[in-house]
Amino acid sequence: MLSKKINHGRIKPKAYKDKNYLSYMHNSGKTCLVCGSNNIELHHVKTKILTDRDDSRIVPLCPNHHRGKYSPHGFDLKQFYEDYPLDYLLKESKRHYDEYKHD
């Protein structure tokens, strides 16, 4: 379900937030995919085709691996995606979402 938000004169679709799933991800002992830290943030996996922030496509990353130099949002994002390709991140996000749906 998408809601619409007016943004600078444009109508922009806003991604549906599944608050129950986000809470599950934060409170079910998930760890960073890179280092195993239990201090996690949730990264929305996007591709050239899948550009929306769909909550079913999230992976747990620690703050350093989410927003640090070696991260999908950092200076070394090319290296990050070489080590953790999009197909791997999408597979992991699907695995987490499937676990949630079966709990």
C-alpha positions as CSV (number, residue, x, y, z in Angstrom):
1,M,0.0,0.0,0.0
2,L,1.4,3.4,-1.0
3,S,0.3,6.7,0.4
4,K,1.0,9.9,-1.4
5,K,2.8,12.9,0.0
6,I,3.2,16.3,-1.7
7,N,6.8,17.2,-1.8
8,H,7.8,20.5,-3.4
9,G,4.8,20.5,-5.7
10,R,5.3,16.9,-6.8
11,I,3.3,13.9,-5.6
12,K,5.7,11.3,-4.3
13,P,4.7,7.8,-3.3
14,K,5.6,6.9,0.3
15,A,6.6,3.4,1.2
16,Y,4.4,1.4,3.5
17,K,6.0,0.8,6.9
18,D,5.5,-2.6,8.5
19,K,6.1,-1.5,12.1
20,N,5.6,-5.0,13.4
21,Y,8.3,-6.4,11.1
22,L,10.7,-3.6,11.9
23,S,10.2,-4.2,15.6
24,Y,10.7,-8.0,15.1
25,M,14.0,-7.3,13.3
26,H,15.2,-5.1,16.1
27,N,14.1,-7.4,18.9
28,S,14.8,-10.9,17.6
29,G,18.5,-11.1,18.2
30,K,19.6,-10.3,14.6
31,T,23.2,-9.5,14.1
32,C,25.2,-7.4,11.6
33,L,25.7,-9.4,8.4
34,V,29.3,-8.2,8.2
35,C,30.7,-8.4,11.8
36,G,28.1,-10.2,13.9
37,S,27.5,-7.2,16.2
38,N,24.1,-7.3,18.0
39,N,23.9,-3.4,17.8
40,I,22.0,-3.2,14.5
41,E,20.4,-0.7,12.2
42,L,18.2,-1.8,9.4
43,H,19.4,-1.2,5.8
44,H,16.8,-1.0,3.0
45,V,18.2,-3.0,0.0
46,K,17.7,-1.1,-3.2
47,T,18.6,-1.8,-6.8
48,K,18.3,0.2,-10.1
49,I,14.8,-1.4,-10.5
50,L,13.7,-1.7,-6.9
51,T,14.2,1.8,-5.8
52,D,11.5,2.1,-3.1
53,R,12.2,1.6,0.6
54,D,10.3,-1.6,1.0
55,D,10.4,-2.9,4.6
56,S,10.4,-6.5,3.3
57,R,13.9,-5.8,1.8
58,I,15.9,-5.0,4.9
59,V,19.1,-6.4,6.3
60,P,20.7,-5.9,9.7
61,L,23.9,-4.0,9.8
62,C,25.8,-2.4,12.7
63,P,26.1,1.4,12.6
64,N,29.6,1.2,11.2
65,H,28.7,-1.2,8.4
66,H,25.5,0.7,7.7
67,R,26.8,4.3,7.6
68,G,30.6,4.1,8.1
69,K,33.3,4.3,5.5
70,Y,32.9,0.6,4.5
71,S,29.1,0.5,4.0
72,P,26.3,0.9,1.5
73,H,26.2,4.6,2.3
74,G,29.9,5.2,2.8
75,F,33.0,6.1,0.8
76,D,33.9,2.5,0.1
77,L,30.4,1.4,-1.1
78,K,31.9,-0.1,-4.2
79,Q,34.0,-2.5,-2.1
80,F,31.1,-3.2,0.2
81,Y,29.0,-4.3,-2.8
82,E,31.8,-6.4,-4.2
83,D,32.1,-8.2,-0.9
84,Y,28.3,-8.3,-0.3
85,P,26.6,-8.4,-3.7
86,L,23.0,-7.2,-4.2
87,D,21.8,-10.7,-4.9
88,Y,23.2,-11.9,-1.6
89,L,21.6,-8.9,0.3
90,L,18.3,-9.6,-1.4
91,K,18.5,-13.3,-0.5
92,E,19.3,-12.5,3.1
93,S,16.4,-9.9,3.3
94,K,14.0,-12.5,1.9
95,R,15.3,-15.1,4.4
96,H,14.6,-12.7,7.3
97,Y,11.2,-11.8,6.0
98,D,10.2,-15.4,5.5
99,E,11.3,-16.2,9.1
100,Y,9.1,-13.4,10.3
101,K,6.1,-14.6,8.3
102,H,6.5,-18.1,9.7
103,D,6.8,-17.1,13.4
